Amino acid sequence: MPPSIKTLDSAQVSGHRASAASISHASLPKAASRLLSLLTRLKIGTLTVHAPDGNNQVFGTHQAPFAAMHIHRWDMCADVLKSGDIGFAEGYMAGDWTTPDLAALLRLAIANRDHLESAIYGHWLGRLAYRIKHLLNRNNRSNSRKNIHAHYDLGNAFYELWLDGTMNYSSAWFEGDHAKDMAEAQKAKVRRALRMVNAKPGDRVLEIGCGWGALAEAATTEFGAHITGVTLSTEQLAFAKARMQSHGVQQRADLRLQDYRDIDDGPYDAVCSIEMIEAVGQAYWPTYFQTIHRMLKPGGRACVQSITINDRFFERYLQSTDFIQQYIFPGGCLPSPSEFRKQAQAAGLQVVDELNFGLDYAETLRRWRERFMAQLDTVRTLKFDDRFIRLWSFYLAYCEAAFDEANIDVVQFTLAKPA
């Protein structure tokens, strides 16, 4: 039975209780010895590895930041060497290893990515099957609905457990104050997007990817606009429609189960799209931006909030696949900032403003993960098992660490269509 998820104290996180004998490589499986040898390349921070027999080894600088991991089955080492971060995540989901602080461990790995490249990316042959699977998941019309269903139709009750009351499943904007209430920071993000497109009473605003209706609510109740929102999630659509009705604004809200490529009732005064481009897929970025251009009136503006990957890693990222694409967002792909600007320009749109707030996303994810972990008993009553819980815990910590280490960022891009 895999070990259960639990929280340990800071001394265990730092490895300061590592007093057992050192790990003997002579008796290890070949893959385990190879992985431990790779860990001697750590140049930033300190990692304490606890072996299944209770022995341990300390790697790195013996200085902060500290992290620790407990290996319960050496088999996980072969999976990491073969499949990189995907194999690492699969080992965690299987209970082959645990850690007292998942985000700290992942931050340490990301900070040392240049020194641990083969452990992070794995062997090309080992990742080939995952790459083929990712390519087969590309978001054509039939796959798009299937891929969205796989993530967003887990049930509104599941997301309500750990999202705040605004039901925003995207980064909050804390405006420099991480002590701010999450709901207020989420509302600030939505209001900024609507302000950047100059939304005003009577305007027709299109939202590509309307989620559970947070922006639609603000557009209608605070800005007096008419909103058209599209989604491929039946669960989200039902929730968003009920939300509009509860505020008495259903006459100004046309929310639909529709593919963004099929919208044909423009032009609109403004377009908003909050963290939907990540699910589009690289092959369909031109179509996505052309849709925004086609739906906007001349002189109109769009606000697109996008997670972006650091330009330095973009080409390698495109040629590979990762844990997120395999287990969380099938068919998804992050643009780099440069690629986003290039795609927008090719569609005839000008980038007129950019707001970067990646550290706010790290804070958002920290709070989501804390709420999620506090609700595990309820999650289980919804018929989700421990493997699912470890998957989601890894996903939230993985993203938190990537934002903290600036591997990825989140940007509100404001686009203008020439008059």
Secondary structure, DSSP 8 states (H G I E B T S, - for coil): ---------HHHHHTTT--S-B--GGGS-HHHHHHHHHHTT--SSEEEEE-TTS-EEEEE-SSSSEEEEEES-THHHHHHHHHTHHHHHHHHHHTSEE-S-HHHHHHHHHHTTTTSHHHHH--HHHHHHHHHHHHHT---HHHHHHHHHHHHTT-HHHHHHHS-TT---S----TT-TTS-HHHHHHHHHHHHHHHTT--TT-EEEEES-TTSHHHHHHHHTS--EEEEEES-HHHHHHHHHHHHHTT-GGGEEEEE--GGG--S--EEEEEEES-GGGT-GGGHHHHHHHHHHHEEEEEEEEEEEEEE-GGGHHHHHHS--HHHHHTSTT-----HHHHHHHHHHTT-EEEEEEE-HHHHHHHHHHHHHHHHHTHHHHHHTT--HHHHHHHHHHHHHHHHHHHTTSEEEEEEEEE---
